[in-house]
Amino acid sequence: MQSIQIQQYGGPEVLQRVAVAVPQPASGCVLVKMAYSGINFMDIHTRQGKYAQSRTYPVRLPCTLGMEGSGEVVAVGEGVTTLAVGDRVAWCIVWGSYAQYAVVPAWQAVKVPASLSLEMAAAAVFHGFTAHYLAHDVAQLKPGMTCLVHAASGGIGQLLIQLATRAGAQVFATTSTPDKVRVAEQRGASLAVLYEGGRFVDVIRQATQGRGVDVVFDSIGLVTLRDSFRATRNRGLVINYGNVSGSVRDLDPLELGESGSLFLTRPRLADHLRSAQEIGRRAKDIFAALIDGSLQIHIAARYTLDQVEDAHEALELRQMVGKPILVLE
Ligand SMILES: NC(=O)c1ccc[n+]([C@@H]2O[C@H](COP(=O)([O-])OP(=O)(O)OC[C@H]3O[C@@H](n4cnc5c(N)ncnc54)[C@H](OP(=O)(O)O)[C@@H]3O)[C@@H](O)[C@H]2O)c1
């Protein structure tokens, strides 16, 4: 089978198309004939070596890239009782989805309802589950709350706006271009603005009568985190769930006090998908909302295995609006 591997960490040039044997499903796992893989920024962080020392996301070289996908079960390993050959499934946080076949632990795979396409399921799992736990478990958004979503036109950003709006919160959004501002507004942001080197804070403060928002969702990190503090209300919550611009490494906890006794958290998806029940609960919510049309995912672009390098470059150059997909069937 064909797969995309990295043998060393680095830029898009380290992505290699490699022919390998179709794997066998280990005990407790299923073998899936892949239909689609999602492409996301974490694949870029993985390729760059940012998880080389991670305990939550241990990556060992050589590694078949990609950590989310969908397809059809073609073989089951010993002890698997929840899935059978022919089932349509989707999953995330299992490496190896940039390939024609993948081995997936059965407890991490969810069945895809007949009325949902495998493409949409692949697009929904990683980003959908992330937006779900951030909005509902970490932020615990409720009617009357206010929040700010950075990188609002990105894969998770668009979903966060929609889930927050559905929960009854008022959503403010930031992004980098006027076109992306329009996308954030279309998804439901009541006010979307450009970052403008941190000047968005004044706009957000003004729009909240000087108070600041209850919650900030910050996936950008280094460039925005301290401005996120300034945009947050007294005793509010800053959720730094990504670091696309780099990590803040010089943060003194005193800064949180000086910013208004803020709460800062750096949560991870793996800690919010700890059992088949938890995965199933999030999948049920996200899939149902996609099927009834109350949640929309925009497929930003479709790529083949030969075009993965282009996909990574486009993500890094901030050209992607929505969710990029790798077509494998
Ligand atoms: N903690 C978790 O559980 C969790 C789970 C999933 C993903 N993540 C993290 O969330 C982040 C976003 O992932 P994603 O896949 O949804 O990506 P994405 O938001 O679709 O794409 C990244 C966006 O970030 C913005 N950006 C700002 N500064 C940037 C820079 N220096 N370089 C590149 N982009 C920049 C761009 O939007 P603008 O042009 O609008 O600024 C870009 O479109 C990643 O760090 C990922 O690892 C965390």
The ligand as a Tripos MOL2 file, in Angstrom:
@<TRIPOS>MOLECULE
LIG
   48    52     1     0     0
SMALL
NO_CHARGES

@<TRIPOS>ATOM
      1 N1         -5.3830   21.2750   22.3620 N.am      1 LIG1
      2 C1         -6.0910   20.4960   21.5750 C.2       1 LIG1
      3 O1         -6.8430   19.6370   22.0330 O.2       1 LIG1
      4 C2         -5.9650   20.6630   20.1040 C.ar      1 LIG1
      5 C3         -6.6920   19.8350   19.2450 C.ar      1 LIG1
      6 C4         -6.6030   20.0550   17.8800 C.ar      1 LIG1
      7 C5         -5.7580   21.0420   17.3920 C.ar      1 LIG1
      8 N2         -5.0430   21.7960   18.2520 N.ar      1 LIG1
      9 C6         -4.1740   22.8710   17.7920 C.3       1 LIG1
     10 O2         -4.9670   23.9160   17.2890 O.3       1 LIG1
     11 C7         -4.2110   24.6760   16.3800 C.3       1 LIG1
     12 C8         -5.0530   24.9460   15.1410 C.3       1 LIG1
     13 O3         -5.2030   23.7400   14.4150 O.3       1 LIG1
     14 P1         -6.0980   23.6410   13.1220 P.3       1 LIG1
     15 O4         -5.7640   22.3260   12.5020 O.co2     1 LIG1
     16 O5         -7.5260   23.9590   13.4440 O.co2     1 LIG1
     17 O6         -5.5270   24.7770   12.2200 O.3       1 LIG1
     18 P2         -6.3130   25.9980   11.5630 P.3       1 LIG1
     19 O7         -6.8970   26.8190   12.6610 O.co2     1 LIG1
     20 O8         -7.2010   25.4670   10.5090 O.co2     1 LIG1
     21 O9         -5.1490   26.7880   10.8620 O.3       1 LIG1
     22 C9         -4.3270   27.5970   11.5640 C.3       1 LIG1
     23 C10        -4.7950   29.0640   11.5130 C.3       1 LIG1
     24 O10        -4.0790   29.7650   12.5090 O.3       1 LIG1
     25 C11        -3.9420   31.1190   12.1110 C.3       1 LIG1
     26 N3         -2.5670   31.5650   12.3390 N.ar      1 LIG1
     27 C12        -2.2000   32.5920   13.1220 C.ar      1 LIG1
     28 N4         -0.8830   32.7250   13.1590 N.ar      1 LIG1
     29 C13        -0.3700   31.7560   12.3690 C.ar      1 LIG1
     30 C14         0.9500   31.3760   12.0140 C.ar      1 LIG1
     31 N5          2.0260   32.0240   12.4960 N.pl3     1 LIG1
     32 N6          1.1150   30.3430   11.1660 N.ar      1 LIG1
     33 C15         0.0710   29.6590   10.6960 C.ar      1 LIG1
     34 N7         -1.2220   29.9630   11.0150 N.ar      1 LIG1
     35 C16        -1.4290   31.0080   11.8400 C.ar      1 LIG1
     36 C17        -4.3610   31.2100   10.6490 C.3       1 LIG1
     37 O11        -5.6430   31.8110   10.6270 O.3       1 LIG1
     38 P3         -5.7410   33.4150   10.5020 P.3       1 LIG1
     39 O12        -5.1280   33.7330    9.1770 O.co2     1 LIG1
     40 O13        -7.1770   33.6830   10.6070 O.co2     1 LIG1
     41 O14        -4.9750   33.9730   11.6520 O.co2     1 LIG1
     42 C18        -4.4690   29.7520   10.2040 C.3       1 LIG1
     43 O15        -5.4490   29.5820    9.2380 O.3       1 LIG1
     44 C19        -2.9200   23.8760   16.1560 C.3       1 LIG1
     45 O16        -1.8790   24.3960   16.9760 O.3       1 LIG1
     46 C20        -3.2660   22.5040   16.6600 C.3       1 LIG1
     47 O17        -2.1600   21.7670   17.1070 O.3       1 LIG1
     48 C21        -5.1270   21.6180   19.5910 C.ar      1 LIG1
@<TRIPOS>BOND
     1     1     2 1
     2     2     3 2
     3     2     4 1
     4     4     5 ar
     5     4    48 ar
     6     5     6 ar
     7     6     7 ar
     8     7     8 ar
     9     8     9 1
    10     8    48 ar
    11     9    10 1
    12     9    46 1
    13    10    11 1
    14    11    12 1
    15    11    44 1
    16    12    13 1
    17    13    14 1
    18    14    15 2
    19    14    16 1
    20    14    17 1
    21    17    18 1
    22    18    19 2
    23    18    20 1
    24    18    21 1
    25    21    22 1
    26    22    23 1
    27    23    24 1
    28    23    42 1
    29    24    25 1
    30    25    26 1
    31    25    36 1
    32    26    27 ar
    33    26    35 ar
    34    27    28 ar
    35    28    29 ar
    36    29    30 ar
    37    29    35 ar
    38    30    31 1
    39    30    32 ar
    40    32    33 ar
    41    33    34 ar
    42    34    35 ar
    43    36    37 1
    44    36    42 1
    45    37    38 1
    46    38    39 2
    47    38    40 1
    48    38    41 1
    49    42    43 1
    50    44    45 1
    51    44    46 1
    52    46    47 1
@<TRIPOS>SUBSTRUCTURE
     1 LIG1         1 GROUP 0 **** ****
